[in-house]
């Protein structure tokens, strides 16, 4: 169904996820920053969205991995080194963001990894109470950068106090 929707948008001359990816890859050329020594795991079942986010976050100096579904996230979280932050899409097939977050928080090894949930869905923020933050799609990239920075800073402060 997603493929049909994308094709219809393309035929109508409207932006598609591929267009979004290409735009983000172009923007990445303007977003260059120094290496931050932080690992991010970007999760989105729309491959073009995930790869576009990877491009701009790589340019901002992060070491970025991508996953396209909940199972890939849980598999990645079983290996070291853990990411410093997970940017998690809420609406995914099989395991949605809420289920993935529950699994991450239930694993003692991963429980303290910050998770920033991104969604276009209308969800009750109270249901995502164990998330470190919630972004409503579409969001400005500057807001994404600011939230990632704040969450990583807060995690570093908690780690220093532990």
C-alpha positions in Angstrom: 0.0 0.0 0.0 2.9 2.4 0.8 4.3 1.8 -2.6 1.0 2.6 -4.2 0.7 5.8 -2.2 4.2 6.9 -3.1 3.5 6.2 -6.8 0.3 8.2 -6.7 2.1 11.1 -5.0 4.8 11.0 -7.7 2.3 10.9 -10.5 0.5 13.9 -9.0 3.8 15.8 -8.8 3.7 15.8 -5.0 6.8 15.1 -2.7 7.5 11.5 -2.0 9.7 9.8 0.6 12.4 9.5 -2.0 12.2 13.3 -2.6 12.5 13.8 1.2 15.6 11.6 1.3 17.2 13.5 -1.5 16.5 16.8 0.1 17.9 15.6 3.4 21.0 14.3 1.7 21.5 17.8 0.1 20.9 19.5 3.4 23.5 17.3 5.0 26.1 19.1 2.9 25.2 22.3 4.8 24.9 20.7 8.2 28.6 19.7 8.7 29.8 19.7 12.3 32.6 18.2 14.3 32.5 14.6 15.4 30.5 14.2 18.6 31.5 10.7 19.6 27.9 9.6 20.1 26.2 6.7 18.5 22.6 7.0 17.3 20.3 4.3 16.2 17.7 5.7 13.7 14.6 3.5 13.3 12.0 4.0 10.6 10.2 1.5 8.5 10.3 4.0 5.6 13.9 3.3 4.3 14.1 6.7 2.6 13.2 8.5 5.8 15.7 6.5 7.8 18.5 7.1 5.2 17.7 10.8 5.0 17.9 11.2 8.7 21.1 9.2 8.7 22.6 11.6 6.2 21.8 14.8 8.2 22.8 13.2 11.5 26.1 11.9 10.1 26.8 15.4 8.9 26.1 16.7 12.4 29.0 14.5 13.6 27.1 11.5 15.0 27.9 7.9 14.3 24.5 6.7 12.9 23.2 3.2 12.3 19.7 2.5 10.9 17.1 -0.1 11.5 13.8 -0.6 9.6 11.7 -2.5 12.0 11.3 -3.4 15.7 13.0 -6.8 15.4 16.1 -5.2 14.0 16.1 -2.7 16.9 15.9 -5.5 19.5 18.6 -7.4 17.7 20.9 -4.4 17.6 20.3 -3.6 21.3 21.5 -7.1 22.1 25.1 -6.2 21.0 27.7 -3.8 22.3 28.4 -1.0 22.1 24.9 0.2 22.8 23.8 3.3 21.0 23.8 6.5 23.1 20.3 7.3 21.8 17.6 5.6 19.8 15.4 7.7 17.5 12.4 5.4 17.2 9.5 5.7 14.8 6.2 4.9 16.5 4.2 3.4 13.7 5.9 0.3 12.3 4.6 -3.1 11.3 5.0 -6.1 13.6 6.4 -4.4 16.7 5.4 -0.8 17.0 7.4 1.9 18.9 5.5 1.3 22.1 6.3 -2.4 22.1 9.9 -1.8 21.2 10.2 0.8 24.0 8.7 -1.6 26.5 11.2 -4.3 25.5 14.2 -1.8 25.7 13.1 -0.5 29.1 12.5 -4.1 30.4 16.1 -5.1 29.6 18.4 -4.1 32.5 21.3 -3.7 30.1 19.4 -1.2 27.8 17.0 0.4 30.2 19.0 3.6 30.5 19.5 4.2 26.8 17.5 7.4 25.9 14.8 6.8 23.4 13.3 9.7 21.4 10.0 8.6 19.8 8.9 10.2 16.5 5.3 9.9 15.2 2.8 11.3 12.8 0.1 9.3 14.7 -2.1 10.8 17.3 -1.0 9.1 20.5 -1.5 9.8 24.1 2.0 11.0 25.4 1.2 9.3 28.7 1.4 6.0 26.9 5.0 6.8 26.0 5.9 7.9 29.5 9.1 5.9 29.5 10.4 7.7 26.4 13.0 10.4 26.8 11.1 12.6 24.4 8.4 12.8 21.8 8.6 14.4 18.3 5.5 15.0 16.2 6.1 14.4 12.5 6.8 16.3 10.4 9.3 18.2 12.6 11.9 20.9 11.7 15.4 19.4 11.6 16.6 22.1 14.0 14.1 20.8 16.6 15.4 17.3 16.1 19.0 18.5 16.6 18.0 20.4 19.7 16.1 17.5 21.3 18.9 15.0 20.6 21.4 17.4 22.1 19.3 18.0 25.2 18.6 14.3 25.7 22.3 13.3 25.3 23.3 16.1 27.7 20.8 15.0 30.3 22.0 11.4 29.9 25.6 12.5 30.4 24.7 14.4 33.5 22.9 11.3 34.9 25.9 9.2 34.1 28.3 11.6 35.8 26.2 11.5 38.9 25.9 7.7 39.0 
